[in-house]
Amino acid sequence: MKVFSPLSLLALFAGTVVVSAAPAKGDDELFVQPHIYNGETAYQGQFPYFVDLETCSAQLIAPRVVLTAAHCNAPENKRNLKIGQWERGSSDFPVQVRKCIAWLDHPDWDGDITNGSDYALCYLNKPVRMYPNVTLTLNEDPEYPPVGTETTAIGMGYRSIFFGLPRYLQYTELPIIATEDCGAQADEFDETILCTSDPSTSTCGGDSGGPLVTIEVNEDGTETHKLVGITSFGYGIFCPTLVSGFARISAGLTWIKDTICGNGVQADFCDGYVVTDAPSLTPF
């Protein structure tokens, strides 16, 4: 049976799935997952841009802007956002707690994972202090990362077949695969979808909306993390999934920049950017 659903904890617990084809013995299932399966524990401050939502994950891309998956659009994910989360449930420093005062899904998001465009922006009630040890940039190159590139997925979703949630933030290394190898329905995927595959590890339930990055260590010891995708779905019976699917950052970048820069929101990537269209980021 081929099944599509978001990788949020709420969707998995509630059994929220959309069946895209009649049951067929031996078919795989495509579903949205919550947590890093068979990952490693991050140290505090390793991924300071990571944001923990109630049922999803996200990343801070500007002092007042969080980027996540559109399928995470739910009231509980718009309050008590924990930026810089490392230990589950903790709001202790350096975690900064904020709420969304505006939320905007990509205009091409129609609720169907196979149609891509699984992007959403949250405008925070007040700015977040950005930390200098790690800089998160947004990938602009549609040809990057090439097939075979090792990327890093980050999240706090399930880590085992026993539905165990980690106490601490997890990460894992995942190689990029060709889109045409992205499961039985890959021919339906557009340029907004990016996929990885590793038989021993994957994203899982609760990781939805979280980051997929490549990492460069700079000469001064700081790091530049390039955001190439945000966790969107999984393809398989359970974790580790056969394929982990992500919303490709380069394909959604014009909309992201137009929305943020066109509304006068502070962001490093707005310097010199010419807005082509400015969707309204209206507070609730």
N, C-alpha and C positions, 0 to 999 in steps of 0.2 A: 504494500500500500504506500502510495506516495503522499506524504503529509507535509504541509507547510505551516509553520507557526513561529512566532517571535521567540527569541532566546531570553525571555524575561522569566523571573521566578513565578510571577503571578500567572502567566500564561501556562507554564508547565504544571503548576499545582492545580489550576482550574481546568486543565485539559483543553484549553482553548486552541483548537487547530482548525485549519481549513483544508478539507480533502480536495485535492486537485485531480484525482483520477479514481476510478473504481478500484476496490481492493484486488490485488493480484498477487498470488503466492510468490514469494521470493523478491518482491520489489523492496527497495529501500524506503526510508521515511525521511522527509526533510522537515526539520523543526528548529525553532529558535531555542537556544540554550542559555543557561545561566552562568556557569563558573568555569575557571580553568581546570581541566581534567589532567591529572598527573603533571602539575606544574611545580615550580620552585617558589619558595617564600622570598619575597622582596625584603630588602632592608628599609628601614624608615627613611624617607626622603629620596628613595631611588626613582620614584615616579610621582613627583609632587603635584603634577597636573591631574592625576587620577581623581575622579569624582564618584562617590558611592551614592546611588539613588536607592529608593525603597525596594524596587524590583529589578533595577537595571544598573548599568554603569555609564560613565560619560567621561569627558575630558574638558579641562579649562583651556580655552584657546585665546582668551583676552581677559583683562581684569574683571569685566562684567559679563562675559559670555561663556556659556557651556554648550558644547556640541555633543549630541547623542543621537540615538536612532528614533525615527518617527514612530515606530511601533511601540516605543516606550511612553507615548503620550497618555498619561493617566494622572489624576489629581495627586496621588501619593508620591509621584516622582517629581512634583513641582515644589515640594516643601522639604525642609531639612536636608538639603544637598550638602554632603560632607566632602569638601575639597581638600585634597591631600590625605585622604583616608588611608590608613595602614592597618590598624587593629579594628576588627569588627565591633561596631557599637560604640566606639570611643569618639568623643568630641574634644579630647584634650589637645592642647597645642602640640604640633603646628596645624592641626585640622581647623579649617575655617568653615563655619556653617552659614549657608545662605538659602534663599528661596527664589523661585522664578517669579518675576512680575510680568513677564511676557513669554509666550511660547509660540514658535512658528514651525510648522512642518513644511518640508519641501513641496512646492506646488504640484509636482508630478507624483507624489506619494499617494497611492490609491488603496493602501491596506493590503496589497498583494505582494508578498516577498519576491515573487518571480519577476515582477515588473520594476524592481529596483527603486532607486531614489529614496532610500531609507535614511533620510537625514532630518534632524530637527535642531533648532536653536532655542536656548533658554537665556533670557536676559535677567541678570541677577539684581536683587534689591540694592546691593552696594558692592563696590569693587573688592576684589581679593588681592592680597599682597602676593606678588609673583616672586618666586625664589630664584636666585642667580645660578645655582649649581647645574640646573637642567633647563634648557630652552626647547620648547615644543614649537616646531614649524609645521606648516601645512604643505603637503606635496603638490606641486603644480604640474609635474611631468606625467602625461597620460601613458607614457611607455615605461614608467617606473612604478613599482619595482619589477624587473624582468623575472621571467620564470626561473626558479631555482634560488632566488634570493631568500636568505634567512631573515625572517621578521620576528618581532616580539609581540605577543598578545598578552594583555594585562586584564585582570579581573578578580572578583571575589565570589564567583559562582561555584557550582558543585565541583568537587575534586575527586570523587570516587563513585562507584556503582551503588554505594549505600547512602547516597544523597547527602554526604557530609559537606558542610560548608566550612571553609577555612577560617581560622581566627585571624590570620594575617593575609595581606594582599599577595596574590600569586601572579607569576608570569611564566610563559613558556615560549620556546622557539619553534616557529612554523615556517616551512618552505612554501613559496609561491608556486602555484600550478597554473597551467593554461586554462582559460575560461571554458574552453570546449571540454575540459576534463572535470568540470565542476558538477558532476552528478548527472542523472538520467535526463534532467530537464535543462541542461546547460544551453541547449539551442534556443531557449526562451529568454536567456539572460542578456541584458544590454551592457553598455560600457560603464554603467554605474556599479557593477558587481565585480569583486575581486575575491579569489579563492586560495585557500591553503589546504594541505593535506599531509598528515603524519599519522601512521597507524597506532602510535603509542600515546599521543597527546592531542588535545584540541581545546577550543573554547567549549563552554557548556552552559547550562541554564543559569541565568543571572548575570552573564557577561555581556548581554545585549547592550549596545551603545558604547561599549568600552573601546580602548585604543588598540590599534595594530600599528607598530612603529618600526623603523630602522634606526639604529643608534650609531652615532659617530662620537668618538672621544677626541676632544680638542687638545691642543698643545698645553693649555693652561690647566688641564685636569677637569674642566667642565665638560658637559655632554650636550650634544644637539640631537634631539629625538625628532625624527621626521614622521609625522602622522600620515600613513598611507591608506588606512581603512578604519572603519568602526564596525564592531561586531554586529552582525545582522541575523544569520541563521546557521543551522547545521544540517548536514545531510547524512543520515545514518539511523540505525535502530536506537542506539544510545551512545553516550560518550565513552571512549573517544569517537567522535563522528568520522565518517569516511572523508567528509569535506567540511571545512569551516568557511562560511561565506561572510563577506564584509562589504559595506558600502564604500566604494572607491572615492577617496578624498578629491583627487584631481577632477573627477567628473562632476562633483558638486561644488567646486571651489568658486566659480563665478557667482552662483546664488549665495553662497556663504559670505563672500566679500561684498557683493552688492547690498545684501541685507544689513550687514554690520557697518560698513563704511558709508553706505547711503543714508543711514540714520544717525550719523555723527557719533558713533560709539568708538571709544578709544581702542585701538588695536595696532600693533606694530606693522601688520601687513597692509594697513590702509595707507601708509606713507607712499605717495606717488601713484596710488591706484585710481584709475578712472572708472567711475560707476557707470554702468550701462542701464541698469534698472534698479529701483530701490523699493523693494517690498516693505510695507509698513510693519514696524515692530511695535505694535500698540500694547501698552500695559493693560493688564486685566481690569 
